[in-house]
């Protein structure tokens, strides 16, 4: 098995001013909300008490906050490998960190998962993080998520899933890039425009792009049963998989 290293894609201006994502890609915040709604409605296996949740790529805490508000029986561990993002999360979630329901850990997803005991989490959740991973790294993350889930546990991901229709996906990506130019030039922030265009190129590179059909096939190959697409809006989707 190849061993893939984690990348750090959120450093410098793009991390320091990550709140801009709400303007350039409001769908990301919507997917975070949908992850929270999914967890709120999810029925755990019989006999479950407090539910242990791992959030992959907690970033500034947008999805984390939706998880915290989704239900009161969650104990959440949020992980991220970007110090600047975690600093913002600690400020945004300061009151929640004072209790026992939440802890934040600076680590990349695969390193943390490999150290976690088998069958130690009921839910693994993520919002707009996995599409940033290299394809091989993402495969290993999904394999490790399956290992650490308890039987009946669920993986839920609200994320950028590229269209299987490559020409339509290209058209939508071109429109997205055009919107970046409009927003950042109106703001007089060509520095941030450069950062977000570079990031978009990374998302769309062959080594990163996460297409919905192959992503579902990979989950099924690993052993998730059933897998489901609960929402599909443009290049975004809410996907889940259960560990039998």
FIPAVO-65679 format. One record per residue (C-alpha): residue in one letter; x, y negated, z. Coordinates in steps of 0.25 Angstrom, whole numbers, plus 2048, in hexadecimal, padded with zeros to 3 digits. Each point is the difference from the previous one (the first is absolute). Layout:
# residues N
AXYZ...
# end
This chain:
# residues 244
X800800800X8057F27FCX8027F780CX7FB7F27FDX8037F3808X7F67F6804X8017F27F9X7FE7F3807X7F77F87F6X7FB7F580AX80C7F7805X8027F27FEX7F57F67FBX7F780B7FCX7FF80680EX8017F2807X7F47FB7F9X7F980D7FEX7F27FA803X8017FB7F2X7FB80E7FCX7F27FC804X8007F67F5X8078077F5X7FA80E803X7F37FF809X7FD80E7FCX80B805809X7F97FA80CX7F38067FBX80780E800X8057FE80EX7F17FD804X7FC80D7F9X80A808807X7FA7FB80DX7F28037FCX80480E7FCX80680380DX7F47FB807X7F78097F9X80980C801X7FB80C808X80C807807X80180F803X7F880580CX8077FE80DX8087F47FCX8027F580BX8097F57FDX8058007F2X80E7FE7FDX8027F77F3X80D7FE7F8X7FF7F37F7X80B8017F5X8057F27FCX7F97F780AX8067F47FAX7FA7F3807X7F5808807X7F47FE7F6X7FC80F7FFX80480280FX7F67F5804X7F58077F8X80480E807X7FF7FA80EX7F37FA7FDX7FA80D7FAX7FE80880CX80580080FX80580E800X80D7FE7F8X80E7FF805X8087FA7F5X80F8017FCX8037F67F5X80E8017F8X8077F77F7X80E7FF7FBX8007F17FEX8047F880CX7FA7F37FBX7F28077FEX80180680EX8037F3806X7F37FA7FAX7F880C804X8057FF80FX7FB7F17FFX7F38047FAX7FD80C809X8067FA80DX7F4802808X7FE80F7FBX80E803803X7FE7FD80FX7F780C801X80280F7FEX7F98017F2X80B7FB7F7X80F8017FFX8097FB7F4X80C8077FBX80B7FB7F7X80380C7F7X7FE8047F2X7F580A7FEX80880D7FCX80A7FE80BX7F47FF80BX7F880B7FAX80C80A800X8027FD80FX7F1802803X7FB80D806X7F78097F7X7F17FE802X8027F3809X7F77F77F9X7F18007FDX8007F57F6X80B7FA7F7X7FB7F37F9X8077F67F7X7FC7F47F9X8077FB7F3X80E806804X80280D7F9X7FF7FA7F2X80D7F9804X80880E802X8088067F6X7F980C7FAX80980B806X8007F980EX7F17FF7FFX7FE80F7FDX80980380DX7F87F7808X7F38067FCX80680E803X8047FB80EX7F27FA802X7FA80D7FEX80980780AX7FE7F680BX7F18007FEX7F880980AX7F680A7F9X7F47F87FCX8087F3800X7FF7F67F5X8097F77F7X7FA7F47FBX8067F67F7X7FB7F37FAX80A7FC7F5X8047FC7F2X7FD80C7F8X8047FE7F1X7F58037F6X80280D7F8X7FD7F87F4X80D7FA7FEX7FC7F57F6X7F57FB809X80980080BX80A7F87F8X7F57F67FDX7FC7FE80FX80F7FF804X8027F57F6X7F47F8805X80580280EX80E7FA7FCX7F97F47FAX7F87FE80DX80D800807X8057F57F7X7F47F8802X7FF80080FX80F7FE803X8027F57F6X7F47F9805X80680180EX80E7FB7FBX80680D804X8088067F5X80980680AX7F5809805X7FB8027F2X80E8067FCX7FF80980DX7F28067FDX8028027F1X80D808803X7F780880AX7F68027F6X80A8067F6X80580980BX7F2805802X7FE8037F2X80D8077FDX80080E7FDX80780480DX7F57F9808X7F38007F9X7F5808807X7F68057F6X7F3805806X7FE80D7F9X80F805802X7FF7FB80FX7F3809803X80780C7F9X80C7FE809X7F880080CX7F880C7FCX80D8077FDX8057FD80EX7F4806806X7F67F5803X7F28057FFX7F77F97FDX8067F47F9X7F67F57FDX7FF7F27F9X7F77F8808X8017F37F8X8077FC7F3X8007F17FDX80A7FC7F4X80E805804X7FC80280FX7FA80D806X7FD80580EX80480F800X80080A80BX80580F802X7FD80980BX80980B806X7F880D801
# end
